[in-house]
Amino acid sequence: MTPFLVIVALAVALPWAAVPAARRLAGLLPPREASWALTGAAVLLAGGTVAALVGLFHVPFLAALEHLPLERVAADWPAVVPVSGAAGALLAAQALRLALVARRRRALLSRAWRLTGEGTAEGDVLVVPGEEAEAFALPRHRGRRARVVVSEGMLKALGPSERAVLFAHERAHLHGRHHVLSAVVDLAAAVHPALARLGSALEFHLERWADEAAAAAVGDRRLAAAAIARAALADSAGAGGHGAGVRGAGVRGAGVRGRRFLSVSTGPVPRRVQALLEPEPAGPRGRGPRAAAAGLLAAVAVSALLTLGLPYGLHEYVEHTVRAIVGP
């Protein structure tokens, strides 16, 4: 039974080793590819963890398919019931966390839409009253189309060309459905705690993706960098205020695990501005990206092999138990 337990243990522990490789690879890729790499890694690693726990939980039931009494199975492997029960408890906890994360995100979105009810629509832009400088992408919800939410205070803080950058940035979030990628990684983190570190990395790369889209839309990387810096400064200057905007009502800071809506002011702004002052990022080159990609692919491949090996391990366990009890 030891090889089977080793397979399960590796499948559950592997994300701790794979997450650093995924973050390293993302740092060497252009923003869009980095975002997809992080999301894909989160899904695959979370899936491997769930598969391992499901396999472990089903050991007694598979033995029952061979018409073996649980007492006889437990005599051959005394830990079968505690281990299976622990796997079931972890699966139940994961299901509960998934439900809570999904509910929290839906509640946050509903609250944001309620608090922007007094806004004035101008195309896909929703201007909300308030002196606080804030802007963010608000995904569609219950039949209401997605909007770029911007406060009157933010519009006053930016010039016409800078507003164009701001709108292009938030539209890139909506058109790229970045909120979906963010939700996927949040849900994956509810399955395995190691995957929570992918969330902060994804947030940064999603903002960089939108930054590059805004720079391409206005055709001026320096203008985009200046606009993002000015919007972030205006946003932070009003962070302690008590205006009537969305943040004043407590929504901007009420995201899952404290995460805000995707916004031009989210993430390490100095790094984003510096990236815009440099040439447009190209595809990965050199040994560094190849090594990081190889490390991540190896971790994901091992996770997939371990997951695929679970049915074989379970089958071998049942066959071993049958031989031990009834003879060859």
Buried (B, 14 or more C-beta within 10 A) or exposed (E): BEEBBEBBEBBBBBBBBBBBBBBBBBBBBBBBBBBBBBBBBBBBBBBBBBBBBBBBBBBBEBBBEEEBEBEBBBEBBEEBBEBBEBBBEBBEEBEEBBEEBBEBBEEBBEBBBEBBEEBEEEEEBBBBBBBBBBBBBBBEBEEEEBBBBBBBBBBEBBEEBBBBBBBBBBBBBBEBEBBEBBBBBBBBBBBBEBBBBBBBBBBBBBBBBBBBBBBBBBEBBEBBBBBBBBBBBBBEEBEEBEBBBBBBBEBBEBBBEEBBBBBBBBBEBEEBBEBBEEEEBEEBEEEEBEBBBEBBBEBBEBBBEBBEBBEEBBEBBBEBBBEBBEEE
